[in-house]
């Protein structure tokens, strides 16, 4: 195996993992620029089609405007995104004021957690969940409850579909879980970043369409339900940092805006968003092909697992996640095997994400899908 210190071609000062574990939450997507023979980054859950050409063109056309401040009201990009979320005129008019964009989902995660009432915090029901929410909750001195704790929490944060395991609740199951697991006067933060992969009918399974439920929770129990999206995965633009949050009411959105730093979405990200939400061809081919390619990739990896078992006596692997998702969560049954595979992938120029970093519980490795070339 190649030494990590020499993976960049010999510069021992380059760190493959630049995260400060004392203050930051580990995330994939950091090694690619430090690998000498880099091919493709499989450590992130972005769309394997890559960045839409429509978005790239919009960014290129906007580069000459970077000497201007971006619009403080995020328009017209915010309205364009609102129309993507709520295509009908009636829904658009009723809900546009509930929407706020941010510097990726990360800014909005931290913003809503800081403004939530003090008390307990609980993640969704999954054994393993992206831990940025827990990091923010712990930083704000909240008492952390176990995922399966019977006690309802003051603040609960659910990632659905779940990153990284790919577990999923349909909208009815999700609403039932929320009713049981949040205190009166509490807050629910629902991360639906991977929900748009569901299908062309994804909005019907999104909390952004459940207006009556959100209003009922606020009216009858004073529970605020927020829905967060990171748009950098679907449109493969993690370097631009684009996220959004839908609050229970326009008044709650105004409260968030009061504490949000100005211009947190830059003058390249805003026109990018306006372009890609209109790119029907891109999302249609994503919906049409992701599940097929995911199944094909699992078939190949299953054979690799069997070959390794025959040659080295290792365990056969298990593959987790919904068929429509852009990544595969792989349980190789042995942390040592996972370490070897993660290192081999890095040396080959195709880094994957090691489950042991930033994830509680079992050690697994996740892989983004690989698009066929034909």
Secondary structure, 3 states (H helix, E strand, C coil): CCCHHHCCCCCCCCCCCCCCCCCCCCCCCCCHHHCCCCCCCECCCCCCCCCCHHHHHHHHHHHHHCCCCCCCCCCCHHHHHHHHHCCCHHHHHHHHHHEEEECHHHHHHHHHHHCCCCCEEEECCCCCCCCHHHHHHHHCCCEEECCCCCCCEEEEEEECCCCCCCCCCCHHHHHHHHHHHEEEEEEEEEECCCHHHCCCCHHHHCHHHCHHHHHHHHHHHCCEEEEEEECCCCCCCCCCCCEEEECCCHHHHHHHHHHCCCCCCCCCHHHHHHHHCCCHHHHHHHHHHHHHHHHHHHHHHHHHHHHHHHHHCCCCCEEECCCCCCEEEEECCCHHHHHHHHHHHHHCCCCEEECCCCCCCCCCEEEECCCCCC
